[in-house]
Amino acid sequence: MTRPGHNVVISLSTYSQVPLLAEVYGIEGNIFRLKINEMAPLNPRYEISDVLIQKPATKRLTPCPGDTGTLVLKDDSGNLKFHISANPFKIDLSSEEEPVLSINSTGRLYFEHLQMPPKHRISKEEDVMTDPSQESQDDLGLWQEKFGKFVDIKANGPSAIGLDFSLHGFEHLYGIPQHAETHQLKNTSAGEAYRLYNLDVYGYKIHDKMGIYGCVPYLLAHKQGRTVGIFWLNASETLVEINTQPTVEHMLSQEGSVLAKQKVKAQTDVCWMSESGIIDVFLLMGPTPAAVFKQYSVLTGTQALPPLFSLGYHQCRWNYDDEQDVKAVDAGFDAHDIPYDVIWLDIEHTEGKRYFTWDKKKFPDPKRMQELIRSKKRKVVVITDPHIKVDPMYSLYSQAKDKGYFVKNNKGGDFEGVCWPGASSYLDFTNPKVREWYSGLFAFSEYQGSTDILFIWNDMNEPSVFRGPELTMEKNAIHYGNWEHRDLHNMYGFYQQMAAAEGLIQRSNGEERPFVLTRSFFAGSQKYGAVWTGDNKAEWGYLKISIPMLLTLSVAGIAFCGADVGGFIGDPEPELLVRWYQAGAYQPFFRGHATMDTKRREPWLFGEENTQLIRNAIKERYALLPYWYSLFYHAHVASKPVMRPLWVEFPKELETFDVEDEYMLGSALLIHPVTEPKATMVDVLLPGSEEVWYDFRTFVHWEGARTLKFPVALDSTPVFQRGGSVIPMKTAVGRSTGWMPRLPYELRVALDSQGSARGELYLDDGHSFQYLHQKQFLHRKFLFSAGVLSSSGADENGHYHSECVVEKVVILGINKQPSSVTASCPDMADTQVAFTYGSKTSVLRLEKLSLNVGVDWEIHIK
């Protein structure tokens, strides 16, 4: 073992006796990195680029005394120590002498080395070996594998890697999306491993560990007092095995009749296995959930700050038929007084599924259509998939073919598969030149019929290949740099979204924020836009599973996520549709969507009573947009998830660790969607023995650390405000977010047991990068303490003029009626404030205020 600079280098060998090189790095911010590769591989092995936002800043690890044959290193704090042994290879990581994590403690380090093809290897797929019985025992037939009619030929043989991690004292693990599974990861010792392999799975099964549309190879382990993360940076097909041994107490016999208890701490063993590449793993040592979120974002980036319109409601269908249909649906929202921001067009808007085109009969004047939508202060989203119709007369295809921009097959020709247009070739987004060219296609001069209110949806980008193995691309297809598709499969959609987002930024000369929704994703996709859970069904089980699916995406860095409201496949009964709108209104990405063979389901088509319930749910969303936008700002600058599992906010409360039917929206709201038919009662956990919780609508309050039997009707969804919080809202809503910037604010102040509360408001123009480049923003903080509610600057670097005012304040938990209320600002005399007080509810309402949101002020309650 040697220590060149800030890393430790270890020479290893596996069962094959091929020498390996292991490197251990300390990284600023309580992060450690382990890389293992062949010492001298036959050919370079694939290493991921473009996911890490920068080269991590390393820090020196200091040697300490240790046992013979063991190297002991500590970080600069002295609290974390590495105990490294080379023979057998093992790493133990401890914090303040307590074991936290061990690597290869179960001896599952696995590294298949690249080899020359065996002599009996035949180059042509269609040939047959003359004598299979003579096959080398070392080969075992793994140089080529069959999947139906497909033969996967591996140019350098099998190249799988694997490594185990033992987490000491941990039995609650989360992460590694995307699966239609519980939020807490399950023990796989008696069943299938979690699979990370991006696939187009129509109507995927729920409670299944199969890989679906996207993945993030990153998990978190949590226990009382410590949270850690493991980020496995590999984009090939990956399996994750989890074996949890929970905490147990054994009865030990003693001399005589005395019995004693021995407590055995929990331990979870996690084994990662990937088909190719190298071992490149980051250990995020927390110690808190917030610290782990920050550490992961230091590596992969934070959630992009979305344009405000994208936090409103989106209306989608496969497909809105033509311009008249779009016009009628748009008018229907206005006629029924339902806000919405974006109408979406699926593949049928194009000319024969040729992306960046318009069907000339159905959409003869797309700019005129968009100007109508613009006049309502709304937007349009259109779909652009990665497959390109094979048609020499289609300019996009001919350009890409001439430039050599398609993925190649293993014989060197353009890879062709079948997708929506029929025969298709697939753009090689791993090539920077292809991404640059693709980004340029969004320029207004290139994309005829597009305007600056048109935004983008990337679908089918796993990539989906209808007649391919598992409906995807063959693993021996060839990408830029001569890398096989197997090496980078899970990053294909990541690269398309990257290029699309860059294209939207470029078309505005770098001034406007993009909006791009993607179905396939990878670690770091949060930098480029939003993600949804794909082709779900109009069934109660899919509504219910959407909550843990979105919680898992959220803790894995992808804050802007949602599920198709109503279910993409099938026709929801009215009750299910209403409940889904009520749930979706409190989830980050809020879109109704349906496939082409379903009945129309615009919100007003289910009778006036249900229309009113859906209208109320959508309007609740719009009233809370100031809070939503502030949460996304914190996700953007501080890596805090918008939608949070309870254990994130209550990391010491054991009863929250496996809760997945309710969650926190930021730190102030607890949401418990109703996900069962004909429900009249739900059990709501109100955590925290020192917390106070207020019903968000009736203002009735309860102390925490209890499970509440909460009655529900079809017109109600349990929403609770946490004592100690201030939530900014709008006093009214508009037809879209574009009508709302000047509408006044309401502050909802919920006092804690100490009679105090705090909150924040973030405000900017809602669409540009001026908040970043010119510091054009307002970031305000609100504090209630000792009878005074104050507003002051949370970030004095920001400057943004707003004429908006706080018009109304509602304070929950005021125990006695005040004698007077006065408001004061630096440039005005104290003024009396009109108020009403409800003694039964302990609610104080301050009305007819006119306090500018951008200046300091105080309200004194006596």
N, C-alpha and C positions, 0 to 999 in steps of 0.2 A: 504494500500500500504506500502510495506517495501523495504528497500534497503540493501540487504546483499552483501557486497563487491562491485563489479563493475556492478551489474545488479539491475534492479528494478523488484520486484515481485508484481503482482496484482491478487487478487482473484476476479473472475467474475462468473456470471451464465447467461445461455441463457434461451430461452423460456422453455426449459425442466427442468430448475432449477438444472441441474447437475453442480456442481462447476468446474470452469476452472481455470487454472493457466497461467497467462500471465507474460512473462519475457522480459524486455527490456535491451539490452546491447549496450554499446558504444564500437566500434572496431576501432583500430588504422587505420588512413588513411581516416577519414571522412565517416565511414560506421556505420550503426546502424542495430541491429538485433532484431526482435520481434518473440518470440516463444509462442504459445498457445497450451496447451494440457489439457486433463482432469486431474483434481486434483488426482483422484484415479481411473484410467480406469479398467474395468473388466479384460482386458488383455492388454499387452503392445501394443501401436500403432506404426506403422512403422515409423522410422526415417532414413533418407538417410545417408549412409556412403559412403566413397570412392570418392565423388565428390569434397568436400573441400580438398585442398592439405595439410592443417594443421589446427589445432584448432586455430580459430581466436584469436589474441591477444586483450584482452579487455582493455578498458580505463575507468577511473572513470568519472561519470557524477555528476556534482556538483549541489546541490539544490539551488534554488533562491526563493525569495518571490513570492507568487502567491495568487490567490483567494482561498477562503475556498472550500475544496473538490477537489482542483486541485494541483497536484504536478508539479512544474516547475523545469526542469533540464537543465543545459547548458554543452556544451562540453568544452574541455580545452582551445579552442580559444575564447570562449565566444560569437561567432557569431551565433552558432546554438543552438536553444532552443527547448526542449520538453515541451509541456503542456499536462499533462496526467490526465484524470478524470476517475473514476471507475464506476460511476453510473449517467448517462449511460456511458459505456466505450467509450472513444474517445481519440485520440492522435492528437495533432496539432504540426507540426514541422515548425519552422520559421527560417529564416536567416536574421540577422540584422533587426529583428522585422518585416520583410516581410513574410507573410505566403507562404510556399512552398508546403506543403503536409499535408493532414489530413487522419487519419485512422478511419474507421467506422463512418464517418460523415453522411453517409446515412443509417446507422443502419443495414448493411447487414452481420454483424458477424453471422456465422452459424456454428454449431458444433454438429453433430449427435453423441451421445454417444453410446458406445458399450453396448449391452444388452444380457441378457440370452435369448435363443430362446423362443418364445411364446409356451404355452402348446399345442396348436393345431398343432404345427410345425411337419411335417412328415419328417423322415430322408431319405427316399428313393425317388429319383427323379421320378421314374416311378409310384409312388403311387399318388392317387388323394384325395384331402380333401373330407371328407364325406359330409360336409355342408358348402360351401364357404360363405353362408350368415352369419355364426357365426364368421367370421374372425374378430379379434380385430380391432376396429377403430384406435387404436394407431399403428397397424402393417401396414395397408393399402396395404398389399400384397408386400411390399418392401423387405421382407426376401428372396424372390426368384423372379427372372425376367426371362422372356422367350425371346430368340432371335432365331426365326425360331424353329428349333428342339432342340436347346440348352436351358438348364435350369441353370441359374446362382444362386446357393445356397450360401447365405451369412451367414457364421457361427455365426457371432455376429451382424447380422442385418445391416441396412444401416449405413454408417460411414462417410458421406460427410462433408466437411468443406468449408467455404467460408469467404471472407473478402473484404471490399471495400476500395479504396484509392482515394482521391480527390486531383488532381494536379492543383494548383492554378496558373493561368496565362498561362497554357500550352494547346496548341491545336495540336501539332505535336508529334506523338508517333511513335516509330519504334520497331522492334524486334519480339519476340515470333515466330521464325521460327519453323516448315517449312510449308509454304503455298504457293501455286502458285498465289500470290497476289501482290498488290502494295507494295512498300517499306514503305510508310506512312500508318500506321494502320488506318482502316476505322471505322467510327461510326457504331456500331452494334445495336443501339436502335430500328431500324426498320427492323432488319433482324437477321441472324444467328450469334451466338457468334463464336469467333475463338476457334477451337478445337485443343488441344494438345494431340494427341493419335497416336502413331506410327503404321502405317498401310502400307501394300503392296498394292499400288493403281496403277495398270497398265494403263498408258495413262491418268493420272490424269487430272481433269478439271482445266482450268485456270480461274483466278478471282473467286476463291472458298475458303472458310474458313475452309474446312474440313482438318483434320489432315492427313498428308502423312508420309513419311518414318522416320523422326526424329523430335525432338523438343528440344528447349531450353526455359524454362519458365522464361524468362528475357526480360523486355522491357525497353526502354529508352524514356524519355520525354525531349524535347528540346524547348527552346525559346531564344530570344535574351538576353544574360546575364546569362543563367543558363541551365545546363544539369543535369538530375538526372536519376537514374536507380532503378528498382524494380526487385529483383531476388526472385522468389517464388520457394523454394526448395521442390518440390514435384514431384514424378514420377508416380503418378496414372493419370487416365484420367482427364483432366483439361479443363475447359471452361473459356474463358476470354471475358467479356463484356466491351465495351468501349462506353461511352456516352460523346460526346464533345459538349460543348456550346461555340461557338466562340465569340471573342470580338465583341461587338455591341455598337452602340451609340444610345441612346434614345433622342428624342426631348421632353423637358419638358416645359410645358406652365408656364409662369410667369404672374404677374399682368401687365395689359396693353397688349401691343402687342409684348413684348420682349420674344424671345424663347431662351432657353439655352440647351446645350447638356450635357448629362450624359453618361460617358463611363463605360460600364460594362466589366470587365476583363474576358478573356476566362477561362474556367475550364473544365477539363476532369475527369470524374469519371470512374475508372477501378475496376471491380469486378472479383476476381479470385474465382473459385469454383472447388474443386478437390474431387474425389470419396472417397478417404481414406487418412490415414496418419495424420499428425499434421500440424498446421500452423507454418511454419518456413520461415520467409521472411527477406531479407536483403535490406536495403535502402541505395543506393549509392548516396551520396550527391554532387558529382562532385567537383567544380561547372562547369568544362569545359568538352567537350567530351573526351579529352585525360585523364582527371582525372577519369572519370567514367570507361573508358576502363581499366585503371590501377587498380581501386578498384575491378572490376569484376575479373581481373586476379589474384589479391592477394587472392581471395577466391578459384577460380577454376583452376588456372594455365594459363600459356601462350601457344601460338601455338608452338608445337614442331618444332625445326629447321629441315626442310626436307633435305634429301640428294639431292645434286645438280641435279642428273639425273632426279629426279621426277619433276623438274620444266621445263623439256623439253617436247616434244610432245610424247603422248602415242597412240599406235594404237591397237584397240580392236574390236572384233566381237564375237557374239555368233553364230558360233564358227569357229575358224581356224581349218581346218579339221584334219590335221595330220602334221607330221614333214616336209614333202615335201611342204605343204602349208605354213608353218611358214618360211621355207627357201626361198620360192619364194617371199613372201611378203617382207621379209627382203631385198632380193636382189632388189626388185622393187624400194624401197626407194633410194638405191644407184644408180640404173640405171637412175632414174629420178632426181637425185641431190636434194633430199628432206631430210632434217635432221629428225631424230626421235631417241628416246632413249629407248622405252619399247614396247615390243609386249606382248599382253595379251591372256590368255587361259581361256575360260569359262568352264562350267560344263562338256562339252562333252570330255574334255581331260582325264577325270577320267574313271575308270572301273565301269560302271553302277552307276554313281553319288556317288561313294564311295570316299569321300574326302581323301587327302593324298595318293592317288593311281594314276596310269597312265593306260590308255587303251593300252594294250600290242600290239595290232595290229596297232593302229594309231600312238602311240608314243613308239616304241619298245626300243629306246635308248635315254631317255630324257637328260641324261648327255651329250651325244654327241651333241644333239641339242643345249643345253645351251652353250657348248664350242664354237659352231659356232657363237652364239649371242655374247658371251664374246669376241671373236676375233674382232668383230666390235665395241667393247667397249659399248655394249648395255646390257639391262636387260630383264628379263621375270617376269611377274606377273601371278599368278594362283589364282583361286577362292577356298575359303573354307567357306562353309555355315554352320550354326549352327545345322541343322538337320542331323541326322545320320541314315543311312538306317538300318532298322530292319533286321538283317541277322547274325545269330549266327556264320557264317563262316567268317564274316568281323571282323578282330581283333580289330579294333577301337571300334566297337559296343560291342563286347563281353567284352572288358576291362572295358568300361564305365558302362555296365550293372552290371558286377561283383562288381564294386566299389560303385555302387549306385549313379552314377554321372548324371543321367537324372532327369529332372523335373518330379514331380509326379502328378498323377491325384488326385482328392479329395477323392478317396477311398484308396490311398496309393500305387497303382501300378505305373509303369512307364507311363507317359503321352505319348500317341501315336497320331500322326496326319499324314496327307498326304502332302508330298512336292515332289520335283523333283525325288527322288529315289522310290517313292511310300510310303509305310508305314515307318514312321520315328519316332525316339525319339529325344528329344531336350536336349542338354547339359545344365546343370544348372550353367551358368557362374557366378551367384551370390555367389556361393560357392568358397571360396579362394582355396580349395584343387582341385576343378575342373579346375580353372584357371591355377594353378600350373602344373597340369597334362597336360592340353591342350598346355601350353607354351612349355612343354617338347617334344611335338610331332613334333616341327619344327627343332629339332636337326638333323644334317645330318645322324646320325646313325639310327634315327627313321623314318625320311621322306625319304624313298628310292627314288633315282633319283633326289633329290634336290641338289642345289649348292648354293654358296654364292651370285649368281646374281639373285636368285629367291626371289620374294617378294609377298605380299599377298593382296587379295581382299576379304573382308567380305560382302556378299550379303544376302538377304532374312532374315535379322536378326532383324526384327521388334518385334517378329519373325513372319514369314509368315507360315501359316497353311492353305492349300488349301480348306479344307472343314470345317474350324473353323468359329466361329462367326466373321464376317467382315474380313475373311481370316487371322485370327490370333488366338493366344492361348486363351483358355477359362480362364476367370478371376479367377475361383476358383481352378485352378491348383496350386500345392504347391511347393514352393522353399525352399532352405536351410534356416534353422531357423524357419521353419513352417510358413513362410510368404506366403500369397496368391499372385498370379500373378497380381491381380488388384493393389496391393500396389506398385509394382516396374516395371510395364510393360514397361514404357518409358526408362528404364535403361538397358534393356536386351542387345541391340546392343552395348551400351557403354561398357559393361563388356566383350563382345567378342573381340572388338577391343583392349581393354586393354590387354587381355591375348595374342592376336596375336602379338601385338607390343613387349610385354615382351619376347615372344618366339623368335622373330627375334634378339632381343638384346642378349638373353642368348646363342643362337647358335654361336655368335661371341665372346663369353666370355666377353660381355659388351663393346666391342670395336667399333662396327658399328651401325650407326643410322638405325632404321627400316623405311620401308615404308609400311603402311597399309591403304587402302581405305575402308571406311565403308559406307553402305547405311543408316543404322539407327544410331542415335546419340542422345546425351543428353548434358546437361551442363557439360563442362569439357572434351568433346571428343577431343577438340583441342590438348590436351596433347599427343595424340596417333597417329595422322596422318591426313588424308584428308577425305573429304566428297563430294559427288556429289548429284545432284538433282533428280536422279532416272530416271524412264521410261518416258521420254518426247517424243514428237511426231515431225516428220519432217514437221513442219508447221511454218509459219512466226510468229504466235502468241506465240509459245513456245520459239523461239529465243528471241523475245521481252521481255517475262516475265522472262527469265533467268537473266536479269540484276538486277531487283529489288529483285529477290530471292537470288542472290549471295550477293548483298549489305546487305540484312537483315542478312544472315549468318555471314557476315564479322563484322558487329557491335555487333553481339551476341558472339563474341570471336573466331569464326571458320574462320580463315583467309585462310586456304588451302581448297578452294572449287571451284567447277566447274560444268558445265552442259555438257551432251553428245553432242559433235559437230555433226551437221547434223540431230540430233533427233534420238532416239533409235528406234522408231516405224515408219515404212513407208519409202518411197523412196523420198528423197529431190530432187527437181529440181536443176539443176546446179547453178543457181543464188543464191538460198537459201543456198546451200552447201558452195559456195564461201564466202558469207556474214557471215556464221556461223564460218568458219575458221578465217576470219578477226576479228570477235568478240572474239572467243575463244583464239586467240593469245594474247589478252590483259586481260585475266581472269586467276586467280591463278592456277587452275588445268586444264590442256589442254589435253583432250582425245577425239578422235573420236571413236564412238561405234555404233553398229547397231544390231538389233535382227536377228534371224536366217532366217526368211522368207523375208528379204529384199534383194534387189540386192546388189552385191558387190559394195563397194564404196571407195576403196583405192584412194588416192588423184589423181592418174594419169589416172583414168578411164573415165574422162568427157571431153576429148579433150584437145589439147595442150594449147589453150588459158586459159582454166580454171585451168589446171595443173600449168601453170605459175603463175596465181593469188594465188593459194593455196601455191605454193612453196614460193612466196614472203612473204605471211603472216607468214608462219612457220619460215622463215629465219629472219624476223623482230623480232620474239619472241627470237630466239637464239642470235641475236646481242645484245639484251637488257638483257641477263641473268645476267650480273654483277649488273645491277640495281635491277632486280627481287630478286636476292639472298640477296642483301643488305637490301631490304624491308623486306624479311622474317627474317633476323637477328633482325631488329627492332621490328617485331611482336613478336619474341621469347623473347627478353630481355626487351622490353618496352611496349608491349601490343598494339602496333599501328596496325590497320588494314592495310592490303596490298591494298585492293580494298576499296575505301572510298567514301561514298556519299558526294556530294558537301557541305552539311551543316556541315560536320565534319571539313573540311578545311576552310570554310567560315561561322563560327557560328553566325555572326552578320548580314549576308546577307539574309533577309527574302525570297527573290526570289529563293534561293537555297533549301528551306526546303522541297519542294515537288517534286524536280527534280529526276527522276529515269531513264531517257533515256541516261544519260551521268554520268560520275563519274571520280574521281581522282584515278590514280595509284600512290600510295605514295602521296607526296606533290608536285611532279614536273610535272606529265603528266595528261592531261585531255583527256579522251577517249569518243567519241560519236559514238558507233557502228551504222551501217545502218541496220535497222530492218524492212524496208518496201520494197516490190518488186518494181522494175523499178524506184527506187528513183533517182532523178537528183539534188535534193536540200534538205538540212536538216537545221533546226534551231538549232544553237549551242549557248548556254548561256556561255559567257565568264565573270565569276563573278569578283567582286572586282574593285572598282573605282580607286584604286591605282596600279592595276596589269597591267602587259604587257604580252601578249600571242603570241607565235611564232608557226606558222605552222611547224610541226616536219619534214616535207619533203621539203617544198619550202622556209622556213625561213621568209616568210612574217609575219609581226607582226601587232597586234591590241592592243589598250588599252582595259581594262576590263570594266565591268558594261554595257555590251551590248549583244543583241542577234544578232548573225551573220547569215545571209543567206549564207550558205556554199555550193557551187556546189560539187556534188559527181558523180563519174563514178564508174563502177564496179571494177576498179583497185585502188580505194582510200577509206580509212576510216579516218574520221576526228580525228587527234591526234595533240594536242597542248602542247608545253612545256611552263611552267610557268616562266616568268621572275624572275631572282633571284636564279635559280637552276643550278646545275651541275650534269649531268647524265653520269655515266660511262658506256661504251659500248665496245663491241669487234669490231675490224676493219674487221673481217671476221668470218665466221662460219664453223664448222666442220660437219661431218656426224652424230655426236652425241655430247653430252656434254663432253664425255671422250676424244675427240680429241681437245678440246679447251683450256685447262688450260694455255698453253704457247703462245696462240695467243695474239698479242698486243692489247692494249686498245686505245680507242678514248674517249676523254672527250668532251661532248657537253655542252657548257657554254652559258646560256641564261641570259643576263643582265636585271636587273630591271630598273625602272625609275631613280634610283640613280646610275646606272652604276656598280652594284655589284652583286655577285652571290656566292652561297655556295652549297656544296654537300658532299656526303660520298661514300666510297667504303668499303665493308666488304669482306674479303677473308680468306678462310681456305682450308683444303684438300677436302672439299665437300662431305665427306662420314663418317668420324669417329667422336668419342666424344673427340678427342684430343683438340679441341677448348675449351672444358669445363674443362677437367681434367688436361691438361698440358699447357693451355693458348696458344695453337698453332693456332694463327690467326693474321691477320692484320686488323686493323680498321683505315682507313685513312680519313682525311677530306680535302676538296679542298675549297679554298677561293679566289675569285677575288675581288679586291678592289684597287682603285687608280692606275689602270693600271698594277697590279701585280697579277698573278695567282700563288698560292702557294699550296704545298702539305705538310701536317704534320700529326703527329700521333693523332688520336682521342682517343685512349686507349693505353697508354704506357704499360699496363700489358700484351698485346698480342705480341707474337713473332712468325713469320712464314716466312721462306725463300721463296722468289719467284724471278724467273729470268724474270718475265714478265715486259714489259715496256709500258709506255704511248708513243705511236708512233704518235698520231695525236690529235690536239686540234682544235675544231671549236667554235668560239666565235661569238654569235649573238648579234647585237645591238651596235657594235662599230661604232661610228658616223663619224670617220675620219680615213684616211689611216695612219698607223704608219710609222715613219721613220726608226725604227729599232726594232728588237725583239731579246732578249738575254735570254739564260737559264743558271742557275747556280745551282750547288750542292755543299755541303760542301767539297767534295773530288775531285772537278774538277774546272778548270778555266772557266770563263764565255765563252759561245760559242754563235755565231750568229745562229739564227734560220731562215730557209727559210719560207717565208709566201706569201700568195696571199690575196688580199682584193677586195671584190666586193662592189663598191660604191652604186650600185642600191639596193642591199640587206643588206648592212651594216654588211657583214659577213667577218670575218677574219679567215683564215685557216692556221694552223701551221702544216707542214708536216715533215716527216723524223726525228722525235724526237726519243730519246732513253733514256727516263727518267725512272729509275727503280721505280716500283709502291710502293716498300716498304721503300723508303728513302725520306728524306725531299728534296725539290727542289723548285725553284722559276722561273717563266718566267716573264720578265720585258718587257712591251710594251710601247714604247715611240713615 
